[in-house]
């Protein structure tokens, strides 16, 4: 498994790939004057991504993320995503780069 992290505007996106295919996407959006929102998306039909769940916690710790994500994507994938967030937390809204976390 590998996780690729990208930033665009006010959103950080963590894509979890399992054997070269998309397994899940975790996004963090922090729009000005709005509560920070985490979303988990799963691959849907036709190559799309379906929203599975949303949580609003501004700065979750790794344990909190793993608990929430584990019920959706399973414990191994949840651990991989939580580790990626811990290793590369959401960047500032003005940062426009991208990177990978493995």
Rosetta blueprint (number, residue, H / E / L):
1 X L
2 X E
3 X E
4 X E
5 X E
6 X E
7 X E
8 X E
9 X L
10 X L
11 X E
12 X E
13 X E
14 X E
15 X E
16 X E
17 X E
18 X E
19 X L
20 X L
21 X E
22 X E
23 X E
24 X E
25 X E
26 X E
27 X E
28 X E
29 X E
30 X L
31 X L
32 X L
33 X L
34 X L
35 X L
36 X L
37 X E
38 X E
39 X E
40 X E
41 X E
42 X E
43 X E
44 X L
45 X H
46 X H
47 X H
48 X L
49 X E
50 X E
51 X E
52 X E
53 X E
54 X E
55 X E
56 X L
57 X L
58 X L
59 X L
60 X L
61 X L
62 X H
63 X H
64 X H
65 X H
66 X H
67 X H
68 X H
69 X H
70 X H
71 X H
72 X H
73 X H
74 X L
75 X H
76 X H
77 X H
78 X H
79 X H
80 X H
81 X H
82 X H
83 X H
84 X H
85 X H
86 X H
87 X H
88 X L
89 X L
90 X L
91 X L
92 X L
93 X L
94 X L
95 X L
96 X L
97 X L
98 X E
99 X E
100 X E
101 X E
102 X L
